[in-house]
Amino acid sequence: MRLEVHVEPDAGGLRSLQSWLRSDPDVRRSVTTEMRGSVPQPGEMGTALDVLQLVTGNGWSAASFVLALVAWRQTRPQRPRVEIRRGDTAIVLTDCSPEEIERATRVLDAAADEDRDA
């Protein structure tokens, strides 16, 4: 399954998040990460590295991934908004309440089940 993660405001957040995920043993085993640029808007030069693309593999756990995102977010001084995208589905973490964490985990688990059934 392919996921894209966007962090606002960024200020080095994506690189920090990528490093954090690579250091988490539960996530590292089943996810590869890559920084990606977006298509520049009219009047902009070049691309910005503003998306962290993740490809999940066997043994991937939505709960471990979401909890790793929450733990990373808590280390940030300004608690960034984190958006996770899979196709047309977007999950946004803003306050990381138990309800928000449970919803994100449920949506990502359903997406993983769809991929396994396909």
Rosetta blueprint (number, residue, H / E / L):
1 M L
2 R E
3 L E
4 E E
5 V E
6 H E
7 V E
8 E E
9 P L
10 D L
11 A L
12 G L
13 G H
14 L H
15 R H
16 S H
17 L H
18 Q H
19 S H
20 W H
21 L H
22 R H
23 S H
24 D L
25 P H
26 D H
27 V H
28 R H
29 R L
30 S L
31 V E
32 T E
33 T E
34 E E
35 M E
36 R E
37 G E
38 S L
39 V L
40 P L
41 Q L
42 P L
43 G L
44 E L
45 M L
46 G L
47 T L
48 A L
49 L E
50 D E
51 V E
52 L E
53 Q E
54 L E
55 V E
56 T E
57 G L
58 N L
59 G L
60 W L
61 S L
62 A H
63 A H
64 S H
65 F H
66 V H
67 L H
68 A H
69 L H
70 V H
71 A H
72 W H
73 R H
74 Q H
75 T H
76 R L
77 P L
78 Q L
79 R L
80 P L
81 R E
82 V E
83 E E
84 I E
85 R E
86 R E
87 G L
88 D L
89 T E
90 A E
91 I E
92 V E
93 L E
94 T L
95 D L
96 C L
97 S L
98 P H
99 E H
100 E H
101 I H
102 E H
103 R H
104 A H
105 T H
106 R H
107 V H
108 L H
109 D H
110 A H
111 A H
112 A H
113 D H
114 E H
115 D H
116 R H
117 D H
118 A L
